[in-house]
C-alpha cells in the first residue's frame, strides 16, 4: 500500500508540474497577444516558459520602460476574462513562412526558414498568431494567476538577421493565487540573496562591460573565499591519495575528435574558442578528460598500482549565446575541477562508494539543499560497451550501500556511462549542476588505455569521473545565496573585526589583533574615528562573523566583549584565550553557525 501511495503522489506531482509548464508556455503567448493589442507595430521575436515562469522578446518602435507593465497586465487580465479559445492550426512550412511575412513578423519567418519540419503548428488567440511548440491551454481563462515582474534588455539571435537587441518581458504564472503569492514572497527574499547584488555589496566580485558578459573579476575578499575552497579541495584529494596533474587548456581539434566530442552534432562547434597558430588549428578544450587519458597512457601500469587517481583544477571557457549566461551560475570563464580514477573491476564498488560518500559530505559541510539524480542508459548513448549493465548494477549497489535516495535523471540524452549528479538548489528553487560521480566507458577505449594484469595480459581499466564543484563560479554563487552573505567562520574572508571604542583604546585593540593574527585568523582593526554604533553597524553590513569591542573597561580587566554580528548578541568579559578556543573549534569543525 505504501508503495502504491508513493507512486500516486509521484504521478500527481509530475502532472502538476506538467500543467504548470503548459500554463506558463501559454501565458508567454498571452503576454505577446496583449502587447500586440497595445502596441500594434511591435515586432514579435519569440518566447517560452522557463524554470520559474515565462518570457517574451519584442522590438518596439519607441523606447519603453517598466511603467508599461501594469498596463500590459491589465490587458492580459481582460483577455483571460474573455475566456477566448486558444486554437492550434497546421500549415505547410512554406505557407507559414509567407503567412508571417505577410503579417510583417519576420522573426517567426526566419525561424521557420531553417526548420526541419514540413508541417508547422501555429497558435491563434483572436487575431494573434505565433509559432506553437509543446502543449497549450484551450481557453485563455485557464491562466488563473500571473505576474509580470521584469522588463529589461536582451539579445536574440535569428538565423539570418543575427543578433537583435530586444526588450525582454518576464513573468510567472501558477495554478492558483496562493501559489503565486508564495512564489512572489520567495522571489523577494531571493532578490535580497542574489549573488550579483551581494557580490558587489560585500566587495567579493563583479563584472564589467569592459570585460564582456560572462567574465568576472574576483576582488581580494572573493579571491580569499576562492582560495580557501581550493585549499580545502587540495587537502581532501591529497588525503584520498589523488595525484595532482597539470594539463594545457589549448589543444588540437584532433584530440577532441578522438575523444568523441564531434560525435554529437553541435557539442563543440561554436561553443569553444578556435584559432590558428603557425598554420595549425587549435581550440580551447571544454574538458580535461582526454588530457588525463594521455597522462595515464604515457607509461605502462601494473594492476598492483591501481587504482590510479588524478585530480586537477583549471580554467575552462564557454562561448554560448549571451542569453544563455546567468550571472556566475553560467559564466564564460570558470574554474572546473576534474578527477579521474582508473581501477580494476574488483576495485570499482569500493571506489564508487568512496566517491559518493565524498560528494555527500560536501553538501553536508555546506548544508546545501540538493537532489540526487542517477543517470542510466536509454535511447541514445555513446557507443555499445560490453559490461555497461553490470557496472550500472555496481553503481546502484554503491548508492544503496551509502543509503542515498535518488531520482532517475532525464535531463541528458546521451552519456558515456552510468552517473550520479547532485543538483544544488538556489534561493528560487532552481536546480544547478554540482558534484558528480560517473563511469566513462568511452575514453579508455578510444585512447587504448591498458594495464598489465596478474595474468600478464593487457586489460582496459575502468574509469570513474568525479567533480567536486563542477564550476567553482557557480558553486560560490550558490554558496553566497545560500548563506545570504553570512559565511561560516572558516570560509569568511574577514573573520573578526576589532572595534576600539575610542582612540585611547587603539593600542589595546592592536595587541588583541596581533594575537589573533599570529594564530592565523583573518582580522581587521577599525581605526576610524567614528562612534562605536557606526563601527558596529559597518561590521554588520559587511557580515563579519565576529565583532570584538574593546573599551576602557575591557582594557582594564584584560578581556573583550564579543558580538556575533548575524544574531546581534553580545557577551561581555570574555578572556582572549576562551575566544581563541571558540574560533579554533568553529574553524576546525567547519561549524555553519553558532550563537554567542
C-alpha positions, -999 to 999 in steps of 0.1 A, spaced: 0 0 0 28 24 9 45 19 -25 12 24 -43 5 57 -24 40 70 -32 35 61 -68 2 80 -70 19 110 -53 47 110 -78 22 109 -106 3 138 -91 34 159 -86 46 151 -122 11 160 -135 10 193 -116 45 202 -128 34 194 -164 3 215 -161 23 244 -147 47 243 -177 16 243 -201 1 273 -183 34 293 -184 41 285 -220 6 297 -228 10 328 -206 40 337 -227 18 339 -258 -9 357 -239 17 383 -230 26 387 -267 -11 389 -276 -16 417 -250 15 436 -262 4 434 -298 -30 448 -289 -14 477 -271 14 483 -295 2 473 -330 36 479 -347 56 459 -322 79 432 -337 74 398 -321 106 377 -317 100 346 -295 91 335 -260 86 304 -239 83 291 -204 113 290 -181 121 271 -149 104 299 -128 80 315 -152 79 327 -188 93 355 -211 88 371 -245 112 392 -266 100 422 -285 113 450 -307 93 482 -300 91 513 -323 100 536 -294 117 530 -261 95 518 -232 102 512 -195 87 492 -166 59 517 -162 40 499 -190 39 466 -171 7 473 -152 -10 483 -185 1 451 -201 -11 431 -171 -45 448 -173 -48 438 -210 -38 402 -202 -65 401 -175 -91 413 -200 -81 385 -224 -83 360 -196 -117 373 -186 -130 369 -222 -120 332 -220 -111 332 -257 -104 299 -275 -67 291 -280 -65 273 -313 -37 253 -329 -35 255 -367 -14 233 -391 3 248 -421 29 237 -446 62 252 -437 65 273 -469 30 286 -464 37 295 -427 68 315 -438 47 335 -462 19 339 -437 42 355 -411 60 377 -437 26 389 -449 18 399 -413 51 418 -410 66 393 -385 100 385 -399 113 367 -368 89 337 -370 95 336 -407 133 334 -402 130 307 -376 108 287 -399 132 291 -428 157 268 -411 131 244 -395 133 207 -404 95 200 -401 73 202 -431 41 206 -411 42 236 -388 18 243 -358 7 278 -354 -11 291 -322 -40 315 -326 -57 337 -300 -82 361 -317 -61 378 -344 -28 370 -327 -6 342 -343 26 326 -331 47 295 -336 35 268 -314 58 243 -296 46 220 -269 11 218 -253 -10 248 -246 -42 256 -228 -75 255 -248 -91 287 -233 -74 319 -221 -93 316 -188 -72 286 -178 -44 311 -168 -56 316 -132 -28 337 -116 1 355 -132 25 384 -126 49 404 -148 80 412 -128 107 425 -151 112 445 -182 148 445 -194 171 444 -225 185 413 -241 199 399 -273 181 374 -295 199 356 -323 180 350 -355 192 327 -383 196 354 -410 194 387 -391 219 376 -365 220 393 -331 190 416 -324 186 439 -294 153 432 -278 131 441 -249 125 410 -228 95 410 -205 95 383 -178 66 370 -158 54 339 -139 21 320 -137 7 295 -113 -24 273 -110 -37 294 -80 -34 328 -65 -20 314 -33 8 296 -51 17 328 -69 17 348 -37 41 323 -21 64 324 -51 65 363 -51 74 362 -14 102 337 -21 113 358 -51 115 389 -30 137 370 -4 158 356 -33 165 391 -47 179 400 -13 202 370 -16 211 374 -53 248 367 -56 253 396 -81 239 420 -56 257 406 -26 289 401 -45 290 439 -51 278 449 -16 304 426 1 332 435 -23 336 399 -35 334 400 -72 319 420 -101 316 420 -139 322 449 -162 311 460 -197 348 464 -205 353 427 -198 322 415 -216 293 393 -205 302 362 -186 336 372 -173 341 380 -136 367 399 -116 374 384 -82 382 411 -56 405 403 -27 377 392 -4 362 370 -31 396 356 -40 401 346 -4 369 325 -4 380 310 -37 415 301 -24 400 287 8 378 264 -12 407 253 -34 429 247 -4 402 226 11 398 207 -22 436 200 -24 437 187 12 408 164 7 421 150 -25 456 145 -10 440 126 19 423 103 -6 456 97 -24 449 116 -56 479 126 -76 480 162 -89 484 167 -127 485 198 -148 474 200 -184 471 227 -211 438 243 -220 446 247 -257 447 215 -278 444 204 -314 408 196 -325 420 161 -334 423 153 -297 387 161 -291 378 142 -323 394 111 -309 376 117 -276 343 116 -294 332 152 -289 323 156 -325 301 125 -325 272 146 -311 263 175 -336 267 209 -320 286 196 -289 317 216 -298 311 238 -329 309 274 -319 308 268 -282 345 269 -275 371 293 -290 391 282 -320 421 298 -336 453 291 -356 490 290 -345 516 289 -372 491 275 -397 477 247 -374 443 247 -359 438 248 -321 409 253 -297 403 258 -261 394 224 -246 360 220 -230 373 192 -207 404 178 -192 393 142 -196 412 134 -229 443 151 -214 442 128 -184 439 99 -208 473 109 -223 489 112 -189 478 76 -179 488 63 -213 523 78 -211 537 47 -193 529 11 -186 508 5 -154 506 -27 -134 474 -39 -116 494 -35 -84 495 3 -89 457 6 -94 437 24 -85 455 54 -101 438 87 -92 444 120 -110 430 154 -99 432 189 -114 417 223 -112 419 246 -142 401 274 -160 377 265 -189 359 287 -213 324 286 -229 312 306 -259 274 301 -257 249 328 -266 247 358 -243 211 349 -235 223 316 -220 245 333 -194 231 336 -159 254 356 -137 280 333 -121 256 304 -124 267 301 -160 298 321 -169 320 322 -200 352 318 -179 350 294 -150 373 272 -129 364 235 -131 378 206 -110 381 172 -126 392 139 -111 397 105 -128 401 72 -111 415 42 -131 407 9 -114 401 -28 -119 366 -43 -119 373 -57 -84 380 -22 -71 351 -5 -87 325 -8 -59 348 5 -32 359 34 -53 323 44 -62 313 42 -25 342 64 -15 334 90 -42 297 90 -34 304 95 3 327 123 -6 302 143 -26 276 137 1 299 151 27 303 182 5 266 191 7 265 183 44 295 206 51 278 235 34 242 225 43 231 228 6 196 219 -4 200 194 -32 186 165 -52 204 134 -62 199 120 -98 210 87 -112 216 87 -150 211 54 -168 214 41 -204 184 48 -225 175 56 -262 208 72 -273 241 66 -256 278 68 -265 289 36 -282 279 0 -273 301 -11 -244 302 -46 -230 297 -46 -193 276 -15 -192 246 -31 -174 269 -49 -149 286 -17 -140 253 1 -137 243 -26 -111 275 -18 -92 266 19 -92 231 11 -78 247 -12 -52 270 17 -42 241 40 -39 222 15 -17 253 9 4 255 46 11 218 48 19 211 75 -7 177 83 -21 178 93 -58 157 101 -88 163 88 -123 178 116 -144 160 126 -176 180 158 -182 206 144 -206 200 125 -238 235 110 -242 260 98 -217 292 77 -216 282 55 -187 261 55 -155 265 86 -134 252 103 -103 247 140 -101 239 163 -72 219 193 -84 221 221 -59 191 243 -53 193 280 -53 172 306 -34 145 305 -61 143 267 -60 161 263 -94 185 233 -98 221 237 -109 247 211 -116 270 204 -86 292 175 -75 290 144 -97 304 108 -100 302 88 -131 316 59 -151 331 66 -186 334 36 -209 343 56 -240 375 74 -232 396 44 -220 386 25 -251 391 54 -275 426 61 -262 436 25 -259 443 26 -222 457 -6 -208 473 -21 -177 491 -53 -171 470 -78 -151 480 -106 -128 478 -129 -158 505 -108 -176 478 -99 -202 468 -63 -210 434 -52 -198 414 -20 -202 409 -1 -169 376 11 -157 374 48 -153 354 69 -127 350 106 -133 344 128 -103 338 165 -98 335 184 -66 325 219 -77 315 214 -113 320 251 -118 337 269 -89 319 302 -100 285 285 -99 294 268 -66 304 301 -50 272 318 -64 250 292 -47 272 295 -16 266 333 -14 229 329 -19 225 300 5 242 318 33 229 353 23 265 365 26 268 352 62 296 328 55 306 302 82 337 313 101 362 291 83 351 305 49 347 342 58 372 365 41 372 386 73 366 365 104 370 391 132 367 428 132 381 446 163 363 478 173 382 501 197 357 524 215 380 554 215 414 564 202 428 557 236 420 520 231 438 517 198 470 501 213 449 475 232 429 467 201 461 463 180 475 440 207 444 418 205 445 419 167 482 408 167 474 378 190 446 366 167 466 373 135 495 352 149 471 323 153 462 325 116 428 343 119 418 369 94 413 401 113 408 438 108 411 466 133 387 495 127 408 526 135 382 550 121 374 579 143 337 570 143 312 562 170 310 527 183 275 524 169 287 533 134 315 508 136 292 480 148 268 489 120 296 487 94 307 453 107 271 440 105 267 453 69 300 436 60 285 404 75 317 398 95 311 368 118 326 383 150 330 419 162 352 424 192 346 455 212 374 469 234 370 500 256 384 512 289 366 486 310 378 457 287 414 471 287 414 475 325 403 439 330 423 424 300 391 410 285 370 416 254 333 420 245 323 396 217 294 403 194 281 377 169 270 401 141 244 379 125 225 374 157 233 408 172 241 393 206 269 404 228 288 386 256 309 407 279 341 400 299 354 371 277 390 361 280 410 362 248 421 326 254 384 315 256 376 334 224 405 318 206 393 283 216 359 292 202 375 303 169 396 271 168 366 249 173 344 266 148 371 266 120 384 231 126 348 216 128 336 238 100 306 249 121 280 266 100 265 289 126 268 295 163 252 320 185 271 337 212 
